């Protein structure tokens, strides 16, 4: 039971590790006057009021104090997978020996014989411990 729970937790951890190592993220940050206004991971950042006013008027070419930063976190593009044929002879022999020993270790134990399984204790007529006045302290 304990090994099973540890094994499941380890498997889930490794699957999340593979998932997050192949995941690519784009983080957008919007600064206005050197102050961080908004951060977005999956959506666009919200613009401040200065940016919205400039987009409405086409003729105004005023420098804005706002700037956008985009951070791109690249994930792995390819996962390398090796097949059995890619291994050299010594690695193949070690793998086969390990697999064989692991499979043979999972064989079931013989049923243990319990010698007193059908034994019925005698029916007590009187409590012997009280008669002998022996008490556990």
MARKOL-920459 format. One record per residue: chain; residue in one letter; y, z, x of N, C-alpha, C, CB in turn. Coordinates in Angstrom, 2 decimals. Glycine has a CB too. Layout:
<atoms>
+-------+------+---------+---------+---------+---------+---------+---------+---------+---------+---------+---------+---------+---------+
! kette ! rest !      nv !      nw !      nu !     cav !     caw !     cau !      cv !      cw !      cu !     cbv !     cbw !     cbu !
+-------+------+---------+---------+---------+---------+---------+---------+---------+---------+---------+---------+---------+---------+
!     A !    A !       Y !       Z !       X !       Y !       Z !       X !       Y !       Z !       X !       Y !       Z !       X !
...
+-------+------+---------+---------+---------+---------+---------+---------+---------+---------+---------+---------+---------+---------+
</atoms>
This chain:
<atoms>
+-------+------+---------+---------+---------+---------+---------+---------+---------+---------+---------+---------+---------+---------+
! kette ! rest !      nv !      nw !      nu !     cav !     caw !     cau !      cv !      cw !      cu !     cbv !     cbw !     cbu !
+-------+------+---------+---------+---------+---------+---------+---------+---------+---------+---------+---------+---------+---------+
!     A !    X !   -1.19 !    0.00 !    0.83 !    0.00 !    0.00 !    0.00 !    1.25 !    0.00 !    0.87 !    0.00 !    1.21 !   -0.94 !
!     A !    X !    1.26 !    0.90 !    1.87 !    2.43 !    1.00 !    2.74 !    2.60 !   -0.27 !    3.55 !    2.29 !    2.22 !    3.67 !
!     A !    X !    1.50 !   -0.81 !    4.07 !    1.57 !   -2.05 !    4.84 !    2.03 !   -3.20 !    3.96 !    0.20 !   -2.38 !    5.46 !
!     A !    X !    1.62 !   -3.19 !    2.73 !    2.00 !   -4.26 !    1.81 !    3.51 !   -4.25 !    1.54 !    1.23 !   -4.11 !    0.48 !
!     A !    X !    4.10 !   -3.09 !    1.34 !    5.54 !   -3.00 !    1.10 !    6.34 !   -3.41 !    2.33 !    5.92 !   -1.58 !    0.67 !
!     A !    X !    5.89 !   -2.97 !    3.51 !    6.58 !   -3.34 !    4.74 !    6.46 !   -4.84 !    4.97 !    6.00 !   -2.57 !    5.94 !
!     A !    X !    5.29 !   -5.37 !    4.70 !    5.07 !   -6.81 !    4.88 !    5.96 !   -7.62 !    3.94 !    3.59 !   -7.15 !    4.63 !
!     A !    X !    6.08 !   -7.19 !    2.70 !    6.93 !   -7.90 !    1.74 !    8.40 !   -7.82 !    2.14 !    6.75 !   -7.32 !    0.34 !
!     A !    X !    8.85 !   -6.65 !    2.57 !   10.24 !   -6.50 !    2.99 !   10.55 !   -7.37 !    4.21 !   10.55 !   -5.03 !    3.29 !
!     A !    X !    9.63 !   -7.41 !    5.16 !    9.81 !   -8.24 !    6.35 !    9.85 !   -9.72 !    5.98 !    8.69 !   -7.98 !    7.36 !
!     A !    X !    9.00 !  -10.14 !    5.05 !    8.97 !  -11.54 !    4.61 !   10.28 !  -11.92 !    3.92 !    7.79 !  -11.79 !    3.67 !
!     A !    X !   10.78 !  -11.06 !    3.08 !   12.04 !  -11.34 !    2.39 !   13.19 !  -11.40 !    3.38 !   12.32 !  -10.28 !    1.31 !
!     A !    X !   13.19 !  -10.50 !    4.36 !   14.24 !  -10.50 !    5.38 !   14.22 !  -11.79 !    6.19 !   14.07 !   -9.29 !    6.32 !
!     A !    X !   13.05 !  -12.23 !    6.59 !   12.96 !  -13.47 !    7.35 !   13.36 !  -14.69 !    6.52 !   11.54 !  -13.65 !    7.88 !
!     A !    X !   13.01 !  -14.70 !    5.24 !   13.41 !  -15.83 !    4.40 !   14.92 !  -15.88 !    4.22 !   12.72 !  -15.75 !    3.03 !
!     A !    X !   15.57 !  -14.72 !    4.07 !   17.03 !  -14.72 !    3.99 !   17.67 !  -15.12 !    5.32 !   17.54 !  -13.33 !    3.58 !
!     A !    X !   17.04 !  -14.76 !    6.42 !   17.54 !  -15.16 !    7.73 !   17.51 !  -16.68 !    7.89 !   16.73 !  -14.49 !    8.85 !
!     A !    X !   16.43 !  -17.30 !    7.47 !   16.34 !  -18.76 !    7.52 !   17.35 !  -19.38 !    6.57 !   14.92 !  -19.24 !    7.18 !
!     A !    X !   17.51 !  -18.82 !    5.39 !   18.46 !  -19.35 !    4.42 !   19.89 !  -19.30 !    4.95 !   18.37 !  -18.59 !    3.10 !
!     A !    X !   20.30 !  -18.14 !    5.49 !   21.68 !  -18.00 !    5.96 !   21.94 !  -18.71 !    7.27 !   22.02 !  -16.55 !    6.10 !
!     A !    X !   20.90 !  -18.97 !    8.07 !   21.12 !  -19.71 !    9.31 !   21.33 !  -21.19 !    9.05 !   19.95 !  -19.50 !   10.26 !
!     A !    X !   20.82 !  -21.71 !    7.93 !   20.99 !  -23.11 !    7.60 !   22.16 !  -23.34 !    6.65 !   19.72 !  -23.67 !    6.99 !
!     A !    X !   22.82 !  -22.29 !    6.23 !   23.90 !  -22.40 !    5.25 !   25.23 !  -22.71 !    5.96 !   24.02 !  -21.09 !    4.43 !
!     A !    X !   25.97 !  -23.69 !    5.44 !   27.30 !  -24.01 !    5.98 !   28.35 !  -23.51 !    5.00 !   27.45 !  -25.55 !    6.22 !
!     A !    X !   29.41 !  -22.90 !    5.52 !   30.46 !  -22.36 !    4.69 !   31.82 !  -22.90 !    5.12 !   30.46 !  -20.82 !    4.74 !
!     A !    X !   32.72 !  -23.04 !    4.17 !   34.10 !  -23.38 !    4.45 !   34.96 !  -22.27 !    3.85 !   34.49 !  -24.80 !    3.86 !
!     A !    X !   35.74 !  -21.61 !    4.70 !   36.60 !  -20.52 !    4.26 !   38.04 !  -20.99 !    4.35 !   36.36 !  -19.22 !    5.13 !
!     A !    X !   38.72 !  -21.00 !    3.22 !   40.12 !  -21.42 !    3.17 !   41.00 !  -20.18 !    3.07 !   40.38 !  -22.38 !    1.97 !
!     A !    X !   42.07 !  -20.15 !    3.90 !   43.03 !  -19.04 !    3.88 !   44.42 !  -19.62 !    3.65 !   42.97 !  -18.21 !    5.20 !
!     A !    X !   45.19 !  -18.97 !    2.80 !   46.56 !  -19.40 !    2.52 !   47.51 !  -18.29 !    2.97 !   46.76 !  -19.73 !    0.98 !
!     A !    X !   48.38 !  -18.64 !    3.93 !   49.37 !  -17.71 !    4.46 !   50.74 !  -18.12 !    3.96 !   49.33 !  -17.68 !    6.02 !
!     A !    X !   51.54 !  -17.16 !    3.61 !   52.92 !  -17.42 !    3.19 !   53.81 !  -16.47 !    3.99 !   53.11 !  -17.23 !    1.62 !
!     A !    X !   54.58 !  -17.02 !    4.93 !   55.45 !  -16.21 !    5.76 !   54.69 !  -15.28 !    6.68 !   56.38 !  -15.41 !    4.90 !
!     A !    X !   53.51 !  -15.66 !    7.11 !   52.72 !  -14.84 !    8.01 !   51.89 !  -13.79 !    7.31 !   53.60 !  -14.18 !    8.97 !
!     A !    X !   51.94 !  -13.76 !    5.98 !   51.18 !  -12.78 !    5.21 !   50.05 !  -13.52 !    4.49 !   52.10 !  -12.01 !    4.17 !
!     A !    X !   48.85 !  -12.99 !    4.59 !   47.70 !  -13.58 !    3.94 !   47.81 !  -13.39 !    2.43 !   46.38 !  -12.97 !    4.48 !
!     A !    X !   47.85 !  -14.52 !    1.71 !   48.00 !  -14.46 !    0.25 !   46.64 !  -14.56 !   -0.44 !   48.93 !  -15.58 !   -0.24 !
!     A !    X !   45.80 !  -15.52 !   -0.02 !   44.55 !  -15.75 !   -0.72 !   43.48 !  -16.24 !    0.25 !   44.74 !  -16.76 !   -1.86 !
!     A !    X !   42.25 !  -15.85 !   -0.01 !   41.09 !  -16.32 !    0.74 !   40.08 !  -16.82 !   -0.27 !   40.49 !  -15.19 !    1.65 !
!     A !    X !   39.52 !  -18.00 !   -0.01 !   38.53 !  -18.56 !   -0.92 !   37.36 !  -19.11 !   -0.12 !   39.15 !  -19.67 !   -1.80 !
!     A !    X !   36.16 !  -18.89 !   -0.64 !   34.97 !  -19.39 !    0.04 !   34.45 !  -20.63 !   -0.67 !   33.89 !  -18.30 !    0.09 !
!     A !    X !   34.27 !  -20.59 !   -1.97 !   33.70 !  -21.71 !   -2.70 !   34.72 !  -22.46 !   -3.54 !   32.59 !  -21.22 !   -3.58 !
!     A !    X !   35.93 !  -21.96 !   -3.68 !   36.96 !  -22.61 !   -4.48 !   38.19 !  -22.86 !   -3.63 !   37.32 !  -21.75 !   -5.73 !
!     A !    X !   39.20 !  -23.49 !   -4.22 !   40.45 !  -23.71 !   -3.50 !   41.31 !  -22.44 !   -3.59 !   41.22 !  -24.94 !   -4.08 !
!     A !    X !   42.17 !  -22.27 !   -2.59 !   43.04 !  -21.10 !   -2.58 !   44.18 !  -21.29 !   -3.56 !   43.59 !  -20.84 !   -1.17 !
!     A !    X !   44.67 !  -20.18 !   -4.09 !   45.82 !  -20.24 !   -4.98 !   47.08 !  -20.37 !   -4.15 !   45.89 !  -18.97 !   -5.89 !
!     A !    X !   47.95 !  -21.27 !   -4.57 !   49.20 !  -21.51 !   -3.85 !   50.26 !  -20.55 !   -4.38 !   49.67 !  -22.99 !   -4.02 !
!     A !    X !   51.23 !  -20.24 !   -3.51 !   52.31 !  -19.36 !   -3.93 !   53.39 !  -20.18 !   -4.64 !   52.91 !  -18.59 !   -2.72 !
!     A !    X !   54.42 !  -19.54 !   -5.14 !   55.46 !  -20.20 !   -5.95 !   56.25 !  -21.22 !   -5.13 !   56.41 !  -19.16 !   -6.55 !
!     A !    X !   56.45 !  -21.02 !   -3.83 !   57.19 !  -21.97 !   -3.00 !   56.47 !  -23.30 !   -2.91 !   57.41 !  -21.39 !   -1.61 !
!     A !    X !   55.14 !  -23.27 !   -2.77 !   54.37 !  -24.51 !   -2.67 !   54.38 !  -25.28 !   -3.99 !   52.93 !  -24.21 !   -2.26 !
!     A !    X !   54.33 !  -24.58 !   -5.11 !   54.32 !  -25.25 !   -6.41 !   55.65 !  -25.93 !   -6.70 !   53.98 !  -24.26 !   -7.51 !
!     A !    X !   56.75 !  -25.32 !   -6.29 !   58.06 !  -25.92 !   -6.52 !   58.23 !  -27.19 !   -5.69 !   59.18 !  -24.91 !   -6.19 !
!     A !    X !   57.70 !  -27.24 !   -4.49 !   57.84 !  -28.41 !   -3.65 !   56.98 !  -29.57 !   -4.12 !   57.50 !  -28.08 !   -2.23 !
!     A !    X !   55.86 !  -29.30 !   -4.75 !   55.02 !  -30.39 !   -5.21 !   55.64 !  -31.09 !   -6.42 !   53.63 !  -29.89 !   -5.56 !
!     A !    X !   56.47 !  -30.39 !   -7.20 !   57.11 !  -31.01 !   -8.35 !   58.23 !  -31.95 !   -7.94 !   57.66 !  -29.94 !   -9.28 !
!     A !    X !   58.98 !  -31.58 !   -6.94 !   60.11 !  -32.44 !   -6.53 !   59.66 !  -33.29 !   -5.35 !   61.36 !  -31.58 !   -6.15 !
!     A !    X !   59.78 !  -34.60 !   -5.50 !   59.30 !  -35.54 !   -4.49 !   60.36 !  -35.77 !   -3.43 !   58.90 !  -36.86 !   -5.13 !
!     A !    X !   61.61 !  -35.74 !   -3.77 !   62.68 !  -36.11 !   -2.87 !   63.04 !  -35.02 !   -1.86 !   63.89 !  -36.46 !   -3.65 !
!     A !    X !   62.66 !  -33.79 !   -2.09 !   63.03 !  -32.70 !   -1.20 !   62.04 !  -32.65 !   -0.04 !   63.07 !  -31.34 !   -1.96 !
!     A !    X !   62.58 !  -32.70 !    1.19 !   61.74 !  -32.60 !    2.38 !   62.13 !  -31.35 !    3.15 !   61.87 !  -33.87 !    3.28 !
!     A !    X !   61.86 !  -30.24 !    2.56 !   62.20 !  -28.95 !    3.15 !   60.95 !  -28.39 !    3.83 !   62.74 !  -27.97 !    2.07 !
!     A !    X !   61.13 !  -27.78 !    5.00 !   60.01 !  -27.17 !    5.69 !   59.58 !  -25.92 !    4.93 !   60.37 !  -26.82 !    7.16 !
!     A !    X !   58.30 !  -25.79 !    4.78 !   57.78 !  -24.64 !    4.04 !   57.34 !  -23.55 !    5.02 !   56.61 !  -25.06 !    3.13 !
!     A !    X !   57.37 !  -22.33 !    4.55 !   56.91 !  -21.21 !    5.39 !   55.44 !  -20.95 !    5.16 !   57.72 !  -19.93 !    5.09 !
!     A !    X !   54.82 !  -21.70 !    4.26 !   53.41 !  -21.48 !    3.93 !   52.54 !  -22.41 !    4.75 !   53.17 !  -21.70 !    2.42 !
!     A !    X !   51.35 !  -21.94 !    5.06 !   50.40 !  -22.77 !    5.77 !   48.99 !  -22.42 !    5.30 !   50.54 !  -22.60 !    7.31 !
!     A !    X !   48.12 !  -23.41 !    5.43 !   46.73 !  -23.24 !    5.05 !   45.87 !  -23.33 !    6.30 !   46.29 !  -24.29 !    4.00 !
!     A !    X !   44.88 !  -22.45 !    6.40 !   43.90 !  -22.50 !    7.48 !   42.53 !  -22.69 !    6.86 !   43.95 !  -21.20 !    8.35 !
!     A !    X !   41.75 !  -23.54 !    7.50 !   40.40 !  -23.80 !    7.02 !   39.43 !  -23.50 !    8.17 !   40.23 !  -25.28 !    6.52 !
!     A !    X !   38.54 !  -22.55 !    7.96 !   37.51 !  -22.21 !    8.94 !   36.18 !  -22.76 !    8.43 !   37.42 !  -20.65 !    9.17 !
!     A !    X !   35.53 !  -23.54 !    9.26 !   34.24 !  -24.12 !    8.89 !   33.16 !  -23.47 !    9.74 !   34.24 !  -25.68 !    9.09 !
!     A !    X !   32.17 !  -22.89 !    9.07 !   31.02 !  -22.28 !    9.74 !   29.86 !  -23.24 !    9.55 !   30.69 !  -20.84 !    9.17 !
!     A !    X !   29.46 !  -23.88 !   10.64 !   28.38 !  -24.86 !   10.59 !   27.03 !  -24.16 !   10.66 !   28.52 !  -25.89 !   11.73 !
!     A !    X !   26.12 !  -24.57 !    9.82 !   24.76 !  -24.06 !    9.88 !   23.89 !  -25.02 !   10.67 !   24.19 !  -23.86 !    8.47 !
!     A !    X !   22.64 !  -24.67 !   10.79 !   21.71 !  -25.55 !   11.50 !   21.45 !  -26.79 !   10.65 !   20.38 !  -24.81 !   11.81 !
!     A !    X !   21.46 !  -27.93 !   11.30 !   21.18 !  -29.17 !   10.57 !   19.69 !  -29.43 !   10.45 !   21.86 !  -30.34 !   11.26 !
!     A !    X !   18.94 !  -29.07 !   11.47 !   17.51 !  -29.33 !   11.45 !   16.76 !  -28.08 !   11.90 !   17.16 !  -30.53 !   12.36 !
!     A !    X !   15.66 !  -27.84 !   11.27 !   14.76 !  -26.78 !   11.71 !   13.62 !  -27.44 !   12.46 !   14.25 !  -25.92 !   10.51 !
!     A !    X !   13.30 !  -26.92 !   13.62 !   12.20 !  -27.50 !   14.39 !   10.89 !  -26.88 !   13.91 !   12.40 !  -27.26 !   15.91 !
!     A !    X !    9.96 !  -27.74 !   13.61 !    8.64 !  -27.30 !   13.21 !    7.63 !  -27.90 !   14.16 !    8.33 !  -27.68 !   11.73 !
!     A !    X !    6.72 !  -27.10 !   14.62 !    5.69 !  -27.56 !   15.54 !    4.38 !  -27.67 !   14.79 !    5.54 !  -26.61 !   16.75 !
!     A !    X !    3.61 !  -28.68 !   15.12 !    2.30 !  -28.84 !   14.52 !    1.24 !  -28.37 !   15.51 !    2.05 !  -30.31 !   14.10 !
!     A !    X !    0.01 !  -28.33 !   15.07 !   -1.09 !  -27.87 !   15.90 !   -1.31 !  -28.82 !   17.08 !   -2.37 !  -27.74 !   15.08 !
!     A !    X !   -1.01 !  -30.11 !   16.88 !   -1.21 !  -31.10 !   17.94 !   -0.17 !  -30.96 !   19.06 !   -1.16 !  -32.51 !   17.36 !
!     A !    X !    0.98 !  -30.35 !   18.79 !    2.01 !  -30.18 !   19.81 !    1.67 !  -29.09 !   20.83 !    3.33 !  -29.86 !   19.15 !
!     A !    X !    0.71 !  -28.23 !   20.52 !    0.34 !  -27.14 !   21.42 !   -0.58 !  -27.65 !   22.52 !   -0.34 !  -26.00 !   20.64 !
!     A !    X !   -0.53 !  -26.98 !   23.68 !   -1.46 !  -27.35 !   24.75 !   -2.81 !  -26.67 !   24.49 !   -0.90 !  -26.96 !   26.16 !
!     A !    X !   -3.80 !  -26.96 !   25.34 !   -5.16 !  -26.49 !   25.09 !   -5.29 !  -24.97 !   25.11 !   -6.10 !  -27.08 !   26.11 !
!     A !    X !   -4.60 !  -24.32 !   26.02 !   -4.71 !  -22.86 !   26.12 !   -4.10 !  -22.20 !   24.87 !   -4.00 !  -22.33 !   27.40 !
!     A !    X !   -2.98 !  -22.72 !   24.41 !   -2.36 !  -22.16 !   23.20 !   -3.24 !  -22.38 !   21.99 !   -0.98 !  -22.79 !   22.96 !
!     A !    X !   -3.91 !  -23.52 !   21.92 !   -4.83 !  -23.79 !   20.80 !   -5.99 !  -22.80 !   20.82 !   -5.36 !  -25.23 !   20.87 !
!     A !    X !   -6.56 !  -22.54 !   22.01 !   -7.68 !  -21.61 !   22.10 !   -7.27 !  -20.19 !   21.72 !   -8.26 !  -21.62 !   23.51 !
!     A !    X !   -6.09 !  -19.77 !   22.15 !   -5.61 !  -18.43 !   21.80 !   -5.37 !  -18.33 !   20.31 !   -4.31 !  -18.10 !   22.58 !
!     A !    X !   -4.79 !  -19.35 !   19.72 !   -4.52 !  -19.35 !   18.28 !   -5.82 !  -19.31 !   17.47 !   -3.71 !  -20.57 !   17.88 !
!     A !    X !   -6.81 !  -20.09 !   17.88 !   -8.09 !  -20.10 !   17.17 !   -8.79 !  -18.75 !   17.32 !   -9.00 !  -21.23 !   17.69 !
!     A !    X !   -8.76 !  -18.17 !   18.53 !   -9.41 !  -16.87 !   18.75 !   -8.72 !  -15.78 !   17.94 !   -9.41 !  -16.51 !   20.24 !
!     A !    X !   -7.39 !  -15.80 !   17.90 !   -6.66 !  -14.79 !   17.13 !   -6.95 !  -14.93 !   15.64 !   -5.16 !  -14.91 !   17.39 !
!     A !    X !   -6.96 !  -16.15 !   15.15 !   -7.24 !  -16.38 !   13.72 !   -8.66 !  -15.93 !   13.38 !   -7.06 !  -17.87 !   13.37 !
!     A !    X !   -9.62 !  -16.26 !   14.24 !  -11.00 !  -15.87 !   14.01 !  -11.15 !  -14.35 !   13.98 !  -11.92 !  -16.47 !   15.08 !
!     A !    X !  -10.52 !  -13.65 !   14.95 !  -10.63 !  -12.19 !   14.99 !   -9.91 !  -11.55 !   13.80 !  -10.07 !  -11.65 !   16.31 !
!     A !    X !   -8.79 !  -12.14 !   13.36 !   -8.07 !  -11.58 !   12.22 !   -8.87 !  -11.74 !   10.93 !   -6.69 !  -12.25 !   12.07 !
!     A !    X !   -9.46 !  -12.90 !   10.74 !  -10.24 !  -13.14 !    9.52 !  -11.46 !  -12.22 !    9.49 !  -10.67 !  -14.62 !    9.42 !
!     A !    X !  -12.11 !  -12.04 !   10.63 !  -13.29 !  -11.18 !   10.67 !  -12.94 !   -9.70 !   10.51 !  -14.04 !  -11.39 !   11.96 !
!     A !    X !  -11.72 !   -9.31 !   10.83 !  -11.34 !   -7.90 !   10.65 !  -11.11 !   -7.57 !    9.18 !  -10.08 !   -7.59 !   11.45 !
!     A !    X !  -10.97 !   -8.58 !    8.33 !  -10.72 !   -8.34 !    6.91 !  -12.00 !   -8.21 !    6.09 !   -9.88 !   -9.45 !    6.36 !
!     A !    X !  -13.15 !   -8.27 !    6.72 !  -14.40 !   -8.10 !    5.99 !  -14.45 !   -6.71 !    5.39 !  -15.61 !   -8.34 !    6.90 !
!     A !    X !  -15.00 !   -6.62 !    4.22 !  -15.06 !   -5.33 !    3.53 !  -16.04 !   -4.37 !    4.18 !  -15.43 !   -5.54 !    2.09 !
!     A !    X !  -15.75 !   -3.11 !    4.07 !  -16.65 !   -2.08 !    4.56 !  -17.81 !   -1.92 !    3.58 !  -15.91 !   -0.74 !    4.75 !
!     A !    X !  -18.99 !   -1.54 !    4.09 !  -20.10 !   -1.32 !    3.16 !  -19.78 !   -0.13 !    2.26 !  -21.44 !   -1.09 !    3.93 !
!     A !    X !  -20.36 !   -0.16 !    1.08 !  -20.13 !    0.94 !    0.14 !  -20.71 !    2.23 !    0.71 !  -20.77 !    0.62 !   -1.25 !
!     A !    X !  -19.88 !    3.24 !    0.74 !  -20.33 !    4.52 !    1.25 !  -21.14 !    5.26 !    0.19 !  -19.14 !    5.37 !    1.71 !
!     A !    X !  -22.23 !    5.88 !    0.63 !  -23.08 !    6.63 !   -0.28 !  -22.56 !    8.06 !   -0.34 !  -24.57 !    6.60 !    0.17 !
!     A !    X !  -22.23 !    8.50 !   -1.54 !  -21.77 !    9.87 !   -1.74 !  -23.00 !   10.69 !   -2.15 !  -20.61 !    9.96 !   -2.82 !
!     A !    X !  -23.44 !   11.61 !   -1.27 !  -24.70 !   12.30 !   -1.56 !  -24.63 !   13.25 !   -2.76 !  -25.14 !   13.07 !   -0.35 !
!     A !    X !  -23.50 !   13.83 !   -3.05 !  -23.42 !   14.83 !   -4.12 !  -22.66 !   14.29 !   -5.34 !  -22.75 !   16.10 !   -3.61 !
!     A !    X !  -22.77 !   13.00 !   -5.59 !  -22.00 !   12.40 !   -6.67 !  -22.47 !   12.92 !   -8.05 !  -22.12 !   10.88 !   -6.61 !
!     A !    X !  -23.76 !   13.10 !   -8.23 !  -24.29 !   13.51 !   -9.53 !  -24.57 !   15.02 !   -9.60 !  -25.55 !   12.75 !   -9.84 !
!     A !    X !  -24.10 !   15.79 !   -8.65 !  -24.33 !   17.24 !   -8.63 !  -23.44 !   17.91 !   -9.65 !  -24.08 !   17.83 !   -7.22 !
!     A !    X !  -24.01 !   18.77 !  -10.48 !  -23.28 !   19.55 !  -11.46 !  -23.34 !   21.02 !  -11.01 !  -23.87 !   19.36 !  -12.91 !
!     A !    X !  -22.19 !   21.65 !  -10.82 !  -22.23 !   23.07 !  -10.42 !  -22.77 !   23.94 !  -11.56 !  -20.82 !   23.56 !   -9.98 !
!     A !    X !  -23.34 !   25.09 !  -11.20 !  -23.88 !   25.97 !  -12.26 !  -22.76 !   26.55 !  -13.12 !  -24.71 !   27.11 !  -11.63 !
!     A !    X !  -23.10 !   26.87 !  -14.34 !  -22.14 !   27.46 !  -15.26 !  -21.98 !   28.93 !  -14.91 !  -22.59 !   27.28 !  -16.75 !
!     A !    X !  -20.71 !   29.35 !  -14.72 !  -20.44 !   30.74 !  -14.36 !  -20.45 !   31.61 !  -15.61 !  -19.09 !   30.86 !  -13.62 !
!     A !    X !  -21.20 !   32.70 !  -15.53 !  -21.25 !   33.64 !  -16.65 !  -20.19 !   34.70 !  -16.48 !  -22.64 !   34.30 !  -16.76 !
!     A !    X !  -20.05 !   35.18 !  -15.26 !  -19.04 !   36.19 !  -14.97 !  -18.26 !   35.73 !  -13.75 !  -19.68 !   37.59 !  -14.74 !
!     A !    X !  -17.03 !   36.18 !  -13.65 !  -16.21 !   35.83 !  -12.51 !  -16.59 !   36.73 !  -11.34 !  -14.69 !   35.96 !  -12.84 !
!     A !    X !  -17.26 !   36.16 !  -10.35 !  -17.81 !   36.93 !   -9.23 !  -16.69 !   37.49 !   -8.36 !  -18.75 !   36.05 !   -8.39 !
!     A !    X !  -15.58 !   36.75 !   -8.22 !  -14.48 !   37.23 !   -7.39 !  -13.88 !   38.51 !   -7.97 !  -13.41 !   36.16 !   -7.26 !
!     A !    X !  -13.78 !   38.61 !   -9.27 !  -13.27 !   39.84 !   -9.89 !  -14.27 !   40.99 !   -9.78 !  -12.93 !   39.60 !  -11.35 !
!     A !    X !  -15.54 !   40.67 !   -9.91 !  -16.56 !   41.72 !   -9.80 !  -16.60 !   42.31 !   -8.40 !  -17.94 !   41.18 !  -10.17 !
!     A !    X !  -16.44 !   41.45 !   -7.38 !  -16.45 !   41.94 !   -6.00 !  -15.08 !   42.40 !   -5.54 !  -16.96 !   40.87 !   -5.06 !
!     A !    X !  -14.08 !   42.23 !   -6.36 !  -12.70 !   42.60 !   -6.08 !  -12.21 !   41.99 !   -4.76 !  -12.57 !   44.13 !   -6.03 !
!     A !    X !  -12.40 !   40.68 !   -4.66 !  -11.89 !   39.94 !   -3.50 !  -10.75 !   39.07 !   -4.00 !  -13.02 !   39.08 !   -2.82 !
!     A !    X !   -9.59 !   39.29 !   -3.43 !   -8.39 !   38.56 !   -3.84 !   -7.80 !   37.84 !   -2.63 !   -7.33 !   39.52 !   -4.48 !
!     A !    X !   -7.29 !   36.67 !   -2.85 !   -6.61 !   35.94 !   -1.80 !   -5.17 !   36.39 !   -1.73 !   -6.70 !   34.42 !   -2.04 !
!     A !    X !   -4.73 !   36.70 !   -0.52 !   -3.35 !   37.13 !   -0.35 !   -2.58 !   36.09 !    0.39 !   -3.26 !   38.47 !    0.38 !
+-------+------+---------+---------+---------+---------+---------+---------+---------+---------+---------+---------+---------+---------+
</atoms>
